[in-house]
Amino acid sequence: MGAAASTLLSSLAGAPIAPAEAAVVVAHPDDETIGIGGQLRHLPGIAMLHVTDGAPRGLEDARLYGHVTWQDYAAARQRELVAAMEAAGIPAAALLCLGVPDQQACRRLAAVTRALAAQFAARGTRLALTHPYEGGHPDHDATGFTVHAARRLLQRQGAAAPAIAEMAFYHLGPDGPVLQRFPADEASPEIVLMLDEADWETKRRMLACHETQRRTLAPFTDRVERFRRAPAYDFARLPNGGRVHYDAYPWGLTAAEWPGLVAAAVAELELDPPPWP
């Protein structure tokens, strides 16, 4: 196992752990490659949980990539994911998709929370690596919320709950989108890993496997991967100082809707309001 990857998990968990005790929990097929692709070949046994199937039910994206139905598009994205994971030495058996439609995770916060809590308990997950709450994509923020809420649900039940860490994706900065960096308004220290030639070549092959997302992934060329322990977010407040990237796109959510969806999920799950420690 690569020394940096081995140290990474233990540093983020706050105690020595094995890769099999960690799970990458992301919104879409390809998010795992952006966030931690350069480390995966050193992490045998790590679990990969995807909340959505990567296929919006509106057919614009499917047709753009030559698919007639969303089912065909979802199947293509799953094939791409399996190929990318094979490039990193992660077997298909390590993959689990919750099957939520792309762009609809924010409408299923309570159900996804319960599903993740069950997976963490069954797997003995001690560390979950996921999205920061940053207003980049609504599915990203929804996934981050559900990981934090699942941890809180397990704690309320008196069960073991994983530590939560984050990978860098994208958010809206003062001058436009900022890629592969964390928002500057959170105080958690970063772990910054520079990819060596072998790890970068593996990540490039993984990125190339996601053929339908080639245009979307083209700007993600930073050879650095960034990680941090997750801060305690107040999910009832908009992230990133109110700068929400997804408001400019038809991605299934507006910023104005988000606080109400969080409040409804918190009430349904009978959790105390965030922020959660």
C-alpha positions as CSV (number, residue, x, y, z in Angstrom):
1,M,0.0,0.0,0.0
2,G,1.3,3.5,-0.8
3,A,2.6,5.2,2.3
4,A,0.7,8.5,1.6
5,A,-2.6,6.7,1.1
6,S,-2.2,4.5,4.1
7,T,-1.4,7.6,6.3
8,L,-4.2,9.5,4.7
9,L,-7.0,7.3,6.0
10,S,-5.6,7.1,9.5
11,S,-5.0,10.8,9.7
12,L,-8.6,11.6,8.6
13,A,-10.1,8.9,10.9
14,G,-8.0,10.1,13.9
15,A,-6.8,6.5,14.5
16,P,-5.2,3.7,12.5
17,I,-7.7,2.0,10.2
18,A,-7.6,-0.4,7.3
19,P,-9.0,0.5,3.8
20,A,-11.8,-2.0,4.3
21,E,-13.0,0.1,7.2
22,A,-13.4,3.2,5.0
23,A,-16.1,4.1,2.4
24,V,-16.1,6.7,-0.4
25,V,-19.6,8.1,-0.5
26,V,-20.2,10.3,-3.6
27,A,-23.1,11.5,-5.6
28,H,-22.3,10.4,-9.2
29,P,-20.2,7.9,-11.1
30,D,-16.9,9.9,-11.8
31,D,-17.0,11.8,-8.5
32,E,-14.8,9.2,-6.9
33,T,-12.2,9.6,-9.6
34,I,-12.1,13.4,-9.2
35,G,-11.9,13.2,-5.4
36,I,-9.6,10.3,-4.6
37,G,-8.7,8.6,-7.9
38,G,-5.0,9.0,-7.4
39,Q,-5.0,7.1,-4.1
40,L,-7.4,4.2,-4.9
41,R,-4.9,1.8,-6.3
42,H,-3.2,1.8,-2.8
43,L,-6.5,1.2,-0.9
44,P,-7.6,-2.4,-1.6
45,G,-10.9,-3.2,0.2
46,I,-12.2,0.3,0.3
47,A,-16.0,0.5,-0.3
48,M,-17.5,2.7,-3.0
49,L,-21.0,4.0,-2.4
50,H,-22.8,6.1,-5.1
51,V,-26.0,7.8,-4.2
52,T,-27.3,8.4,-7.8
53,D,-27.2,6.4,-11.0
54,G,-25.8,9.4,-12.9
55,A,-28.8,9.6,-15.2
56,P,-31.2,12.6,-15.0
57,R,-34.7,11.6,-15.9
58,G,-35.0,14.5,-18.4
59,L,-33.4,13.0,-21.5
60,E,-31.2,16.0,-22.6
61,D,-28.0,14.4,-21.2
62,A,-28.9,10.9,-22.4
63,R,-29.6,12.1,-25.9
64,L,-26.5,14.2,-26.0
65,Y,-24.4,11.1,-25.5
66,G,-26.4,8.9,-28.0
67,H,-28.8,7.2,-25.6
68,V,-32.5,6.9,-26.2
69,T,-33.6,6.3,-22.6
70,W,-32.4,7.2,-19.2
71,Q,-32.0,3.5,-18.5
72,D,-29.5,3.2,-21.3
73,Y,-27.6,6.2,-20.1
74,A,-27.5,4.9,-16.5
75,A,-26.2,1.5,-17.7
76,A,-23.5,3.3,-19.8
77,R,-22.4,5.3,-16.7
78,Q,-22.3,2.1,-14.6
79,R,-20.1,0.4,-17.3
80,E,-17.8,3.4,-17.2
81,L,-17.6,3.3,-13.5
82,V,-16.7,-0.4,-13.4
83,A,-14.0,0.2,-16.0
84,A,-12.5,3.1,-14.0
85,M,-12.5,1.1,-10.9
86,E,-10.8,-1.8,-12.6
87,A,-8.1,0.6,-13.7
88,A,-7.5,1.3,-10.0
89,G,-7.7,-2.3,-8.9
90,I,-11.2,-1.9,-7.2
91,P,-13.5,-4.8,-8.1
92,A,-17.1,-4.4,-9.1
93,A,-18.1,-6.2,-6.0
94,A,-16.9,-3.2,-4.0
95,L,-19.4,-0.9,-5.7
96,L,-22.9,-0.1,-4.5
97,C,-25.3,2.4,-6.0
98,L,-28.4,3.5,-4.1
99,G,-30.2,4.1,-7.4
100,V,-31.4,7.6,-6.8
101,P,-32.1,9.5,-10.0
102,D,-29.4,12.1,-10.9
103,Q,-30.5,15.6,-9.7
104,Q,-33.1,14.2,-7.3
105,A,-31.0,13.3,-4.2
106,C,-32.1,16.5,-2.5
107,R,-35.7,15.2,-2.7
108,R,-34.8,12.0,-0.9
109,L,-32.7,13.1,2.0
110,A,-34.3,11.0,4.7
111,A,-34.4,7.8,2.6
112,V,-30.8,8.1,1.6
113,T,-29.8,8.9,5.2
114,R,-31.4,5.7,6.4
115,A,-29.8,3.7,3.6
116,L,-26.3,5.0,4.4
117,A,-26.7,4.5,8.1
118,A,-27.6,0.8,7.4
119,Q,-24.6,0.4,5.1
120,F,-22.2,2.0,7.6
121,A,-23.5,-0.3,10.4
122,A,-23.4,-3.4,8.3
123,R,-19.9,-2.7,7.0
124,G,-18.4,-1.4,10.2
125,T,-17.4,1.8,8.5
126,R,-15.1,3.9,10.6
127,L,-14.4,6.6,8.0
128,A,-16.7,8.0,5.3
129,L,-15.1,10.2,2.6
130,T,-17.6,12.5,0.9
131,H,-18.4,15.9,-0.6
132,P,-18.0,19.2,1.3
133,Y,-21.0,21.3,1.7
134,E,-20.1,24.0,-0.8
135,G,-23.0,24.7,-3.2
136,G,-21.3,23.2,-6.3
137,H,-23.9,20.6,-7.4
138,P,-27.2,19.9,-5.5
139,D,-26.5,16.1,-5.5
140,H,-23.1,16.8,-3.9
141,D,-24.6,18.9,-1.1
142,A,-27.4,16.3,-0.6
143,T,-24.9,13.5,-0.4
144,G,-22.8,15.4,2.2
145,F,-25.9,16.1,4.2
146,T,-27.0,12.5,4.2
147,V,-23.5,11.3,5.3
148,H,-23.6,13.7,8.3
149,A,-27.2,12.8,9.1
150,A,-26.5,9.1,8.9
151,R,-23.7,9.6,11.4
152,R,-26.0,11.5,13.7
153,L,-28.7,8.9,13.3
154,L,-26.3,6.1,14.3
155,Q,-25.0,8.2,17.3
156,R,-28.6,8.7,18.4
157,Q,-29.2,5.0,18.3
158,G,-26.1,4.4,20.4
159,A,-24.3,2.6,17.5
160,A,-20.7,3.1,16.3
161,A,-20.6,6.0,13.7
162,P,-17.9,6.8,11.2
163,A,-15.7,9.9,11.2
164,I,-16.4,12.1,8.2
165,A,-13.7,13.4,5.8
166,E,-14.0,15.4,2.6
167,M,-12.5,15.5,-0.8
168,A,-12.1,18.6,-2.9
169,F,-14.5,19.1,-5.8
170,Y,-15.7,22.6,-7.0
171,H,-17.5,25.6,-5.7
172,L,-18.3,29.2,-6.9
173,G,-15.6,31.7,-6.0
174,P,-15.7,35.5,-6.4
175,D,-14.5,35.3,-10.0
176,G,-16.1,32.0,-11.1
177,P,-15.9,28.3,-10.4
178,V,-13.0,27.1,-8.3
179,L,-12.0,23.5,-9.1
180,Q,-10.3,20.9,-6.8
181,R,-10.1,23.4,-3.9
182,F,-12.0,23.7,-0.7
183,P,-14.0,26.9,0.1
184,A,-11.8,29.2,2.1
185,D,-14.4,29.9,4.8
186,E,-13.9,26.6,6.7
187,A,-11.1,26.2,9.2
188,S,-10.3,22.5,8.9
189,P,-6.7,21.9,7.9
190,E,-6.1,20.2,4.6
191,I,-4.0,17.2,3.7
192,V,-2.5,17.9,0.3
193,L,-1.1,15.0,-1.7
194,M,0.8,15.4,-4.9
195,L,0.3,12.5,-7.3
196,D,3.5,10.9,-8.6
197,E,3.7,9.7,-12.2
198,A,2.3,6.3,-11.6
199,D,-0.7,7.6,-9.6
200,W,-1.3,10.4,-12.1
201,E,-1.3,7.9,-15.0
202,T,-3.8,5.7,-13.1
203,K,-6.0,8.7,-12.5
204,R,-5.8,9.8,-16.2
205,R,-6.9,6.3,-17.3
206,M,-9.7,6.4,-14.8
207,L,-10.9,9.8,-16.1
208,A,-10.7,8.5,-19.7
209,C,-13.0,5.6,-18.7
210,H,-15.9,8.0,-18.0
211,E,-16.4,8.7,-21.7
212,T,-19.8,10.3,-21.5
213,Q,-18.4,12.8,-19.1
214,R,-15.3,13.7,-21.0
215,R,-16.3,17.3,-21.6
216,T,-17.3,17.8,-18.0
217,L,-14.1,16.2,-16.6
218,A,-11.7,18.0,-19.0
219,P,-10.9,20.9,-16.6
220,F,-10.0,18.5,-13.7
221,T,-6.3,18.4,-14.4
222,D,-4.8,19.3,-11.0
223,R,-2.2,16.6,-10.0
224,V,-2.9,17.5,-6.4
225,E,-5.7,15.8,-4.3
226,R,-7.0,17.6,-1.2
227,F,-8.6,16.1,1.9
228,R,-9.8,17.3,5.3
229,R,-11.8,16.3,8.3
230,A,-15.4,17.6,7.8
231,P,-16.4,20.6,9.9
232,A,-19.7,20.8,11.7
233,Y,-22.0,22.3,9.1
234,D,-25.3,24.2,9.7
235,F,-27.1,22.7,6.7
236,A,-30.1,24.9,7.3
237,R,-27.9,27.8,6.0
238,L,-26.7,28.2,2.5
239,P,-23.0,27.1,2.0
240,N,-20.1,29.1,0.8
241,G,-21.2,32.4,2.1
242,G,-24.4,32.1,0.0
243,R,-22.6,31.7,-3.3
244,V,-24.4,28.8,-4.9
245,H,-23.0,27.5,-8.2
246,Y,-26.0,25.3,-9.1
247,D,-28.4,28.3,-9.2
248,A,-27.1,29.0,-12.6
249,Y,-28.1,25.6,-14.0
250,P,-31.3,23.4,-14.3
251,W,-30.0,20.8,-11.9
252,G,-33.1,20.1,-10.0
253,L,-32.8,22.5,-7.1
254,T,-32.6,26.2,-6.4
255,A,-30.9,27.6,-3.3
256,A,-34.2,29.0,-2.0
257,E,-35.6,25.4,-1.8
258,W,-32.7,23.9,0.1
259,P,-33.4,25.0,3.7
260,G,-36.9,23.7,3.6
261,L,-35.8,20.3,2.3
262,V,-33.2,20.1,5.1
263,A,-35.8,21.0,7.7
264,A,-38.2,18.4,6.4
265,A,-35.6,15.6,6.4
266,V,-34.4,16.5,9.9
267,A,-38.0,16.4,11.2
268,E,-38.7,13.1,9.5
269,L,-35.6,11.5,10.9
270,E,-36.3,13.0,14.3
271,L,-32.8,14.5,14.6
272,D,-31.8,17.5,16.5
273,P,-31.2,20.4,14.1
274,P,-27.7,20.8,12.7
275,P,-24.9,21.7,13.1
276,W,-24.0,18.2,14.4
277,P,-20.7,17.5,16.2
